[in-house]
Amino acid sequence: MNFMNKLERKFSRYAISNLTMYLIFGYVIGYVLSRVSPQMLNLLTLDPYQILHGQIWRLVTWVLIPPSTQSVLFYAIMLLFYYQLGMNLERTWGVFRYNVYIFGGILYTIIGAFVTWLIMTVTAVYGNAAFTGAIVGTQISTYYICMSIFLAFAVCYPDMQILLYFIIPIKMKWMAYVYAALMLVDLVQSSWPRRIVMVMSLLNFVIFFLSTRDLRRYSPKEVHRRQVYRQAVRTPQSAGVTKHKCAICGRTEKDDPSLEFRFCSKCEGNYEYCQEHLFTHQHVR
């Protein structure tokens, strides 16, 4: 996070405001092209072979490939939905961090496409049939970029309720679980090159998710400290002995039964604090 803060101070002036609006505008162009001139989309796809042979514009124009080409009404509803999610994420994170998230997903997708093409090329030379008929030559859309926006929003606002199909009330976290399960099934059933592209396309979400987790709670030291605490709580206490005591004010649960006590994970040692001093004490190092 400190590294991200430094980047934001240096490059925030280059961030693009309302980035989601530009993405949606690009999807509209791609959708129109898919209806009017589907052959033209073949000149815009993310094809590593053609890029290495001079068609550099494909590094950018593939973003126009729409994530879906269903009915106009369904497509409009989907774009409106992702527009609202993206704009809310931009307001939550800030313009710069949202730009990093979106462009990171685009960059990882490009890298995944080139890795897939390299694997396909090598296996074709050596005649490995396991990769035959994979995704090279097909269109790589921005479906997983949109999916990463949805998943990130679900992590930020898990209890927000929306109306599925304008009828069924459902929380974002449950929709995220369903989509994650569907993607896992797709990942298992797909070929290895397809798996590479899927994983790389969602790598920005994986990095975001891990960076927002408190991984210290899974460290052996922290696990041991919680076990010692639970054992101490379960141990019968003799009369006059208290279970909790604040390391600052010395109050116990006998002084005020409504007091809550917590151990501080940033202090070295088993230091317990009451609710009034948990966030105001100086950490013991």
For each residue, the residues with C-beta under 8 A, 3 or more apart:
1: 4 5 211
2: 5 6
3: 6 7
4: 1 7 8 97 100
5: 1 2 8 9
6: 2 3 9 10
7: 3 4 10 11 96 100
8: 4 5 11 12 94 96 97
9: 5 6 12
10: 6 7
11: 7 8 14 15 96
12: 8 9 15 94 95 96
13:
14: 11
15: 11 12 95 96 98 99
16: 19 22 95 99
17: 90 95
18: 21 22 87 90
19: 16 22 23 86 90 95 98 99 102
20: 23 24 82 83 85 86 87 90 149
21: 18 24 25 83 87
22: 16 18 19 25 26
23: 19 20 26 27 63 86 102 142 145
24: 20 21 27 28 79 82 83
25: 21 22 28 29
26: 22 23 29 30 63 64
27: 23 24 30 31 64 66 67 79 142
28: 24 25 31 32 79
29: 25 26 32 33 64
30: 26 27 33 34 41 44 64 65 66
31: 27 28 34 35 66 69 75
32: 28 29 35 36
33: 29 30 36 37 38 40 41 44 64
34: 30 31 38 41 66 69
35: 31 32 38 69
36: 32 33
37: 33 40 41
38: 33 34 35 41 42
39: 42
40: 33 37 43 44
41: 30 33 34 37 38 44 45 65 139
42: 38 39 45
43: 40 55 58 61
44: 30 33 40 41 57 58 61 62 64 65
45: 41 42 58 62 65 139 140
46: 51 58 59 62 65 109 110 113 139 140
47: 50 51 55 58 137
48: 51 52 113 114 116 117 118 136
49: 52 53 117 136
50: 47 53 54 55 58
51: 46 47 48 55 56 58 59
52: 48 49
53: 49 50
54: 50
55: 43 47 50 51 58
56: 51 59
57: 44 60 61
58: 43 44 45 46 47 50 51 55 61 62
59: 46 51 56 62 110
60: 57 63
61: 43 44 57 58 64
62: 44 45 46 58 59 65 139 140 141 142
63: 23 26 60 106 142
64: 26 27 29 30 33 44 61
65: 30 41 44 45 46 62 139 140 141 142
66: 27 30 31 34 69 75 141 142
67: 27 78 141 142 143 145 146
68: 74 75 78 141 143
69: 31 34 35 66 75
70: 74 75
71: 74 75
72: 75 76
73: 76 77
74: 68 70 71 77 78
75: 31 66 68 69 70 71 72 78 79
76: 72 73 79 80
77: 73 74 80 81
78: 67 68 74 75 81 82
79: 24 27 28 75 76 82 83
80: 76 77 83 84
81: 77 78 84 85
82: 20 24 78 79 85 86 146 149 150
83: 20 21 24 79 80 86 87
84: 80 81 87 88
85: 20 81 82 88 89 149 150 153
86: 19 20 23 82 83 89 90 98 149
87: 18 20 21 83 84 90 91
88: 84 85 91 92 153 157
89: 85 86 92 93 98 101 149 152 153 156
90: 17 18 19 20 86 87 93 94 95 98
91: 87 88
92: 88 89 156
93: 89 90 97 98 101
94: 8 12 90 97 98
95: 12 15 16 17 19 90 98 99
96: 7 8 11 12 15 99 100
97: 4 8 93 94 100 101
98: 15 19 86 89 90 93 94 95 101 102
99: 15 16 19 95 96 102 103
100: 4 7 96 97 103 104
101: 89 93 97 98 104 105 148 152 204 208
102: 19 23 98 99 105 106 145 149 204
103: 99 100 106 107
104: 100 101 107 108 203 204 207
105: 101 102 108 109 144 145 148 201 202 203 204 205
106: 63 102 103 109 110 145
107: 103 104 110 111
108: 104 105 111 112 200 201 203 204
109: 46 105 106 112 113 140 144 145 197 200 201
110: 46 59 106 107 113 114
111: 107 108 114 115 200
112: 108 109 115 116 196 197 198 199 200 201
113: 46 48 109 110 116 117 140 197
114: 48 110 111 117 118
115: 111 112 118 119 196 200
116: 48 112 113 119 120 134 135 136 193 194 196 197
117: 48 49 113 114 120 121 136
118: 48 114 115 121 122
119: 115 116 122 123 131 192 193 196
120: 116 117 123 124 131 134 136 193
121: 117 118 124 125
122: 118 119 125 126
123: 119 120 126 127 128 130 131
124: 120 121 127 128 131
125: 121 122
126: 122 123
127: 123 124
128: 123 124 131 132
129: 132
130: 123 191 192
131: 119 120 123 124 128 134 191 192 193
132: 128 129
133: 191
134: 116 120 131 191 192 193 194
135: 116 138 140 191 193 194 197
136: 48 49 116 117 120 193
137: 47
138: 135
139: 41 45 46 62 65
140: 45 46 62 65 109 113 135 197
141: 62 65 66 67 68
142: 23 27 62 63 65 66 67 145 146
143: 67 68 146 147
144: 105 109 147 148 198 201 202
145: 23 67 102 105 106 109 142 148 149 201
146: 67 82 142 143 149 150
147: 143 144 150 151 179 183 202 205
148: 101 105 144 145 151 152 201 202 204 205
149: 20 82 85 86 89 102 145 146 152 153
150: 82 85 146 147 153 154 175 176 179
151: 147 148 154 155 176 179 180 202 205 209
152: 89 101 148 149 155 156 205 208
153: 85 88 89 149 150 156 157 172
154: 150 151 157 158 172 173 175 176
155: 151 152 158 176 208 209 212
156: 89 92 152 153
157: 88 153 154 160 172
158: 154 155 171 172 173 176
159: 171 172 173
160: 157 171 172
161: 169 170 171 172
162: 169 170 172 175
163: 166 167 168 169 170
164: 167 168 169 170 175
165: 168
166: 163
167: 163 164
168: 163 164 165
169: 161 162 163 164
170: 161 162 163 164 174 175
171: 158 159 160 161 174 175
172: 153 154 157 158 159 160 161 162 175 176
173: 154 158 159 176 177
174: 170 171 177 178
175: 150 154 162 164 170 171 172 178 179
176: 150 151 154 155 158 172 173 179 180
177: 173 174 180 181
178: 174 175 181 182
179: 147 150 151 175 176 182 183
180: 151 176 177 183 184
181: 177 178 184 185
182: 178 179 185 186
183: 147 179 180 186 187 198 202
184: 180 181 187 188
185: 181 182 188 189
186: 182 183 189 190 198
187: 183 184 190 195 198 199
188: 184 185
189: 185 186
190: 186 187 194 195 198
191: 130 131 133 134 135 194 195
192: 119 130 131 134 195 196
193: 116 119 120 131 134 135 136 196 197
194: 116 134 135 190 191 197 198
195: 187 190 191 192 198 199
196: 112 115 116 119 192 193 199 200
197: 109 112 113 116 135 140 193 194 200 201
198: 112 144 183 186 187 190 194 195 201 202
199: 112 187 195 196 202 203
200: 108 109 111 112 115 196 197 203
201: 105 108 109 112 144 145 148 197 198
202: 105 144 147 148 151 183 198 199 205 206
203: 104 105 108 199 200 206 207
204: 101 102 104 105 108 148 207 208
205: 105 147 148 151 152 202 208 209
206: 202 203 209 210
207: 104 203 204 210 211
208: 101 152 155 204 205 211 212
209: 151 155 205 206 212 213
210: 206 207 213 215
211: 1 207 208
212: 155 208 209
213: 209 210
214: 217
215: 210 218 219
216: 219 222 265
217: 214 222 265
218: 215 222 223
219: 215 216 222 223
220: 223 224
221: 224 225
222: 216 217 218 219 225 226 265
223: 218 219 220 226 227
224: 220 221 227 228
225: 221 222 228 229 263 265 270
226: 222 223 229 230
227: 223 224 230 231
228: 224 225 231 232 270
229: 225 226 232 233 263 270
230: 226 227 233 234
231: 227 228 234 235
232: 228 229 235 243
233: 229 230 243
234: 230 231
235: 231 232
236:
237: 241 242 243
238: 241
239:
240:
241: 237 238
242: 237 245 252 253 254
243: 232 233 237 252 253
244: 252 253 259 261 272 274
245: 242 250 251 252 261 272
246: 249 250 251 252 259 261 272 273 274 276 277
247: 271 272 273 277 281
248: 273 274 277 281
249: 246 274 276 277
250: 245 246
251: 245 246 255 256 259 274
252: 242 243 244 245 246 255
253: 242 243 244 256 257 259 261
254: 242 257
255: 251 252 259
256: 251 253 259
257: 253 254
258:
259: 244 246 251 253 255 256 274 275
260: 274 275
261: 244 245 246 253 272 273 274 275
262: 272 273 275 278
263: 225 229 267 270 271 272 273
264: 267 271 272 273 278 281 283
265: 216 217 222 225
266: 283
267: 263 264 271 283 284 285
268: 284 285
269: 284
270: 225 228 229 263
271: 247 263 264 267 284
272: 244 245 246 247 261 262 263 264
273: 246 247 248 261 262 263 264 277 278 281
274: 244 246 248 249 251 259 260 261 277 278
275: 259 260 261 262 278
276: 246 249 280
277: 246 247 248 249 273 274 280 281
278: 262 264 273 274 275 281
279:
280: 276 277
281: 247 248 264 273 277 278
282:
283: 264 266 267
284: 267 268 269 271
285: 267 268
